[in-house]
Amino acid sequence: MSAISTPAGSLSPLSHGRVQRAKAIAAITLGNGLEFFDFTVYSFFASLIGAQYFPVHGSLNQLLFAAGSFGVGFFMRPLGAAVIGGYADRAGRKAAMTLTLSLMAVGSAIIAFAPTYAAIGIAAPALIVFSRLLQGFAVGGEVGASTAMLLEYADGRTRGFYGSWQYVSQALNAVCGALLCLALSALLSRHALESWGWRVPFVLGMLVAPVGIYIRRHLDETLHDESSKTGQAQAPMHPLRELLTRHPLGLLAGVVTTIGGTAANYIVLFYIATYSIKILGLPMSVGMGAALVAALVTAVCSPFAGSLSDRVGRKWVMGVSRVLLVLVIYPAFMAIHAWPTVPTVLSVVAGLAVLVAFTAVPNIVLLPELFPRHLRVTGMSVVYSVGVAIFGGFAQFFATLLIKLLDDQTAPAWYLIGCGVVSLLIFPWIREPAGRPLD
């Protein structure tokens, strides 16, 4: 294992000022944050999108189709992880992140301007699905490249803190999405919101991407460590083959731990907002407010979770918070079902969001630490995309389906409990990476 803590040409946490470090963190995390902006907006307007693009009978069925169409993009993440992850491990993190932002912008543009089912028939939902496939492919490589770059900018004592800003970015972008949705809902009539208002956030997301591409041009590349004097990439010819043959435990550990973290993230930060509207019958503003509170709490708690994991270990922080989440999630759903009021929903969501931050942040920091530098983006991208593709992207779909199949409005809690318990089983086989130098 190499004793390198700061790669050549990178932004050492000690060699640059606070403003410069903040700019670098913002540039790196912008792409993954933009994905959560789109996800937040789509979640809030899922009922409107379902009615216009999936004209099936019943509002619950429309919601299922809308959630499923968004979730289908997550199936492309493993492919994007393999293709773009390998590209990042050969050509560099910056080149890969420029590509991913460009593809995400195209996907946002398609959603923003896609005609409805009434205008072009079956081609309308096909466009929505295609846009999600394209964005899913892009994000499959984005999250691995950006998270690896964050950790490669840090040293052995600050990787958790640096990696936590990935979640801060996600949460802040979710806040921006929620505030924009609230503003549109308040300022526009129902007709205007349904006809064109819901498209505005996707237009803005499309326009942000070129700005992010420009900012990322000024980042320092972190692919090569100090032992790479010639500047040649150390990537293997077949990264997936090397991962499967030399790092099978890392792949397994990454996927299994991601199951618990991503299920908690998507259920608490996104599904409860939809649940409040469609199942509890609360106004759309309440659902948006719930997601806003969850995102704000996550943004505030994430740096503390990352710093704590630097001091006491990723496994300890992740394990304790995950056990607590498994224990309280069912009572939480019972509470908001029994007392479907604004104070109850907001209080429950705020409490759950604290646990989500402390279980998700050390999880996403752990993933790139499982692999050596020349395989880091590919490995992290593959394990994260596989876990998120199944248990995150379709979390809303599975949760809604469980309600329908079991005729139990607290059924989503069992989904999160199951994912959380499974994710804990791999812990005994994971070596604690906090404080160790990256390979």
N, C-alpha and C positions, 0 to 999 in steps of 0.2 A: 504494500500500500504506500502510495506516495505521501510525503509529508508536506505537500504543497497546500497552503491555505488560501493563497490568492494568486490566480492565474496571471500570466504575463499579459500586459495590455488591458487588464480589467480594471474595474473601479474598486480599488481597495477601500474598505470601510474606514481606514485610518488616513488615507492619502488625499482625500478630497473633502471639501466642506459639506456642511449639512444640506445646503441648497442644491449642490451638485448631486449629492446622493439621492435627494428627494426627486429631482428631475429624472434621474436614471430609473428609479423605482417606478415612477409614473409611466415612463415610456415603455418599460418592460411589461407592466401589468395591464396596459390599455386594451390589448386585444381580448384577453380573457374577460375583462370587465365589460367590454362591448357585447360579448355573447350573453352575459347575464342581464344587460340592459334589454336586449331583444327578448330574452326569455321572460323577464318580468312583464314587459308590455304584452307579449303574447298570452301569458297566463291571465292577466287582467282582462284582456279583451277576447278570451277564448270563447265565451258564449256568443259574442257578436260575430266572430270569425266563423264559428261553427254554423250559425244560422245562415250566413251568406255563401259559404263554400261547401257545406255538407247538408243538403236539404233532406235529411232523414227525419222520420217521425219521432217526436219527443225531444225535449230539451236535454235530458240526460244522455240520450244517444248522440245528439249533436256535440255535446261536450266530450263524449268518448272519442268521437271521430276527430274533433279538433285537437284534443290532447294526443291522440295516436299519431296524427299527421305531424305534430311537432316532435314527438318522440322518435319518429322514424329516422330523423336526421342523426340520432345517436347511433344507429346501426352503421353509419358511415365512419364513425370515429375510429374504430380499429384500423380501417383501411387508411384513413388519413394519418393515423399514428405511425403505421408502418412506413408509408411513403414519405411523408414530410419529416417524420422523426429521423429516418435514415438520411434524408437530405440535410437536416440540421447537424447530424453527426459527421457529415462529410464536408459540406460547404460552409457551415457555421450557423450560429443561432440567429444572427441578424437577417441573413438571407431567407431563412425559413419563416421568420416572423413577418417579414415584408410580404411574402407570398400568402400567408394565412389571412392577414388583414385585407388584402385585395380580394380574395375569394369571399370573405365574410361581407364585404361591401356589396358585391354582386348579389349575394343572397338576400340581403336587406332590400336592395332595389327591386328585386322580383316580387317580394312580399308587398312592398309599398305600392306597386303599380299593377298588380295582378287584377284583371277583371273578375267579377263575381260569377257564380254559377248561372245566375239569371242571364248574364251577358254572353258567355261563351260555353256554357254547359260543362261537360266533364273535364275540359281542359283547365278549368279554374282550379279545382282541387289538385290536379296534376301539377300545376305551376307551384302551388304551395308546397307540395311534397318535394318537388325538385329543388326548390330553394333551400329547404331544410336538409336535403341530402348534401347539397353543396356546402352549406354552412357547417354541417356535421363533419364533413371531410376536412374542412379547414381547421376547425377547433380541435380535431383529433391530434393535429400537430402543434397547434398554438400553445396549448396548456403545458405540454412537455418542454417545448423550447423556452418558453418564458419562465417557467418555474426553475428549470435547470440554470438558466442565466442568473436568476436572482440568487440562487445558492452559490454559484460560482463567483459572484461579486462579493460574497460574505466570507468570513473566516469561521473557524471551528466553534467560536463562542457566540456567533450572531446569526447562524443560518436559520434558526427558528424564527427569529425576529424578522429577518429579510423575507423569508418565505411567507410569513403571515400577511404581508402586503398584497399577496395574490388574493386573499380573501377580503382584505379591506377594499381592494379595487372592485371585486365582485359585489360586495355589499353596497358600496357607494354608488355604483352604477345601477343597482337595483333600487336604491333610494331615488336616484334621478328619474328612473323609469316610473316609479310609483308616483312621484310628485307631478311628473308630466301627465300621467294618466288622470290623477286627481284634478289637475287644472283643466284638462280637456273635458272631463265629465262635468265640471262645475260651469265652464264657460260656454259649452256647446249644447244645443238642443239634442234630444235623443235622436232625431232624424239626422242631424249633421254628424253626430258621433258615429252613427251606423254607416253613413254613406261615405264619409271621407276622414272624419276626425281620428279614427283609430289608426289611419295610415301615417299620420304625421310623425310619430316616434320612429318608425322604420326609415322614413326619409332622413331624419336627423342622424340616425345610426349610420346610414349610408354615407353621409357627408363627413362624419367624424373620422372614418377610416383613412382618407388621404392625409389628414393632419397627423394621425398616428404614424403613418408610413414615413412622413417627413421627419418627425421627432426621432424615430428609431434609427435613422441614418447616422445620427451623432453618437450612438452607443459604441462602446469598445467591445470587440469580439472576445468571447471567453472560451472558445472551443479548445484552444491549445494551452497546455500548462507550461511551466517554466522549463520542463525537460524537452520541449519541442522547439529546439533552436532554429530549425530550418523552416518552421511555419507550415510543415506538411501535416495534413490531417491524419489522425491515428485510427480512423474508422475502419472496421473490418469490411471485407467485400460482401459478406452476407450477415448483417447484424442480427436478423431474426434467428438465423441458425445458431449463431454464437450465444444468443440469449437463451434459446431452448436447451442447448447442450451444456453450457457452462454456468448458467444462472437460473435454473428451474425453480429453486426455492425463492429467489427474489421475485420472479414472475408470480408465483403462487401467493406469496405474502402480500405483494402489492395489490393484486386483484381482490383477495379476501378482505384485507383491511379497508379497501375502498368501498366495498359493499356497504359497510356500516356507516361510514362518513357521508357518502353521497346520498343514501336513503334519508338520513337525518336532514341533510342540507336541503334537499328538494321538497320534502314533506313540510318541514317547518317554515322555510323561507317562501315557498311558492304555493304548495297545495292548500294550506290552511286558509289562504286568501280566497281561493276558489271554493273551498268547502263552506266558508262563511256565507258566501253569496248563494250557491246552488243548493246546499243541503240545509243550512240553518235559516235561510230566507232573509238574511240581513242585507241592507242596502249595499250597492257596489262600493260606496265610499268607505264602509266599514272593512270590507275585504282588502281594499287598497291600503287602508290605515294599518291593518294587521301586518301586511307585508312590509310596510314602511318601518314600523316599529322593529320587526324582526331584523331587517337589514341594518338599521341604525345600531341596534344592540350588537350585532355581529361585527360591524365595523369598529366599534369601540373596544370590544373584548379581544379581537383577533391579535393585535400586537402583544397584549398581555399573555395570551395563550402561547404565542410563539416564543416570547422571552422566557416564560416558565418552563417550556419544553427544553430550552437551551440549558437551564439550570438543573432541572431534576430528571429530564429525559423525555423523549417522545412517547415511549410506551406507557409510562406512568400517567402522564397527563391525558393521553388518549384513552387509556383503559378505564381510569376512574370516571371520567366524564361520560364514557359510553355506557358503563354499567348504570350510572345514575339516570341517563336518558332512557334506557330500557325500563327502568323501574317506574319512571314518572309519566311516560307517554300515554299509557292507557288511562290513568286518572285524569290526565290533562284533557283528553278527548271526551271523557265522561263529563267533566266540568263544563266545557263549552257547549256540549249537547244538552245538559240539564239546565244550564243558565246561559242561554244564547244572548247575552247582553254585550254591549261594547266594552265596558270595563273588564268583564271576564275574559273575553277573547284577547284583548290587548295585553292583559296581565299574563295570561297563559303563554302567549306567543313570546313575550319578552323573556320570561323565565326559560323557556325551551331554547331560545336563541343563544343564551349564555352557554348552555351545554353544547349546542351545535358548534359554536366557535372553538370551544376547548377540545372537541373531538375531531373537528375537521381540519383545523390548522396544523397540528402535529402530524396528521395523516398525510396531507399533501406535501409537507416538508420531508417526511420519511421516504416517500416514493423515489425521488431522484437519488437519495442517499444509498439506495439499495444497489446501484449500478455504477461501474467505472465510467470515467469521463467520456471515452470514445463510444460508449453505448448508452449514455445517460438519457438523452432525449428520446431515443427509440424505446428503451426500457420503460421509462416513466410514462411516455405517451401510450404505449400499448396497455400497460396494466391499468392506468387511469381510465382510458377510453373504454376498455372492456367492462370495467366495473360500473362506470357511469352510463354506458350505452344501455345496459339491461336494468340496473337498479335505480338509476337517477332519471334518465330521460323518460322512462315509462312509469316512474313513481306515481304520477297523477293518474295515469291510465289504470295501473294496478289497484290503486287505492279506491278509485271510483268503481272499478269492476267488483272489488270485494264488497263494497256496500250493496251493489245490485245482487250479487250471488248469495250473500249471507243475510241480506235484508237487515243489516246491522249498521247503523250510522256511525258507530265507533270502530268499525272494521279497519280503517287505515292505521290505527295504532298497532294492530297485530302485524301489519306489513313491516313497520319500522322495528318492532321487537324482534321479529325473525331475522331481519338483516343485521341488527346489532349483535345478537347472540352468535350468529355464524361468524361475524367478523372478529370476534374475540378468540375463536378457537385456534387461530394461527399464532397468537402472541408468544407462546413458549418457544417457538422456532425462529423468532426475530432477534437478531443481535442489536442491542441499543446503539444507535449511531450518533447520538448527541455528544458533542465534544471531540469526536474523532475527525481527523483530516479526511477530506474527500480523496478518492483515488485519482 
